[in-house]
Amino acid sequence: MAKTREQKEGLLDKYEAAIRDNKMMVVSEFKGLTMTEMTDLRNKLNLAGAKLAVIKNTVFTKAATKAGVESLNYQKLGKNLAIVYGPQDEVAVSKEIYNFAKVNDKINIFGGIMDGKLVTVDTINKLAVLPSLDELRAKVVGSLNAPISGFVRVIAGPLQGFYNAVNALKEQRS
């Protein structure tokens, strides 16, 4: 069933807002993905706080132009695009689609839009290998905790030595 002009304009507005409002959008082409594979990818992306949308090339290029993204190479893009976008974390969005594309040759990443500017596939790949925000937080907490733990061990050392000496004397007398 053909879409009305209002429906098409609504889609255009929706994707323009997605380009403007999200920190990261990865643009890829997919060919031959089964529904199971697509559902699996969508579930992984949902866990990472990202969304996947299948969109026509013409709609995407019009939405990108309307959102102010300059110098988008229209000829490079395939007919059916899968765009992955997320408002929270650039690394999580890049990581999920990168990992899926690494094990599945049916997705070809073209590039992306980060904070309203075009980024290359190399940038997406570099973002994908960075640690996630949670991993970075854990490293910071571990780094902050390490000196405190060492200090506690140093302070507790003489007390532990005294305890061991008392126990040795107690065992010797028994």
Summary of the structure (lengths in Angstrom):
residues: 174
radius of gyration: 26.1
end to end distance: 93.5
largest distance: 96.5
contacts: 482
relative contact order: 0.15
helix: 59%
strand: 18%
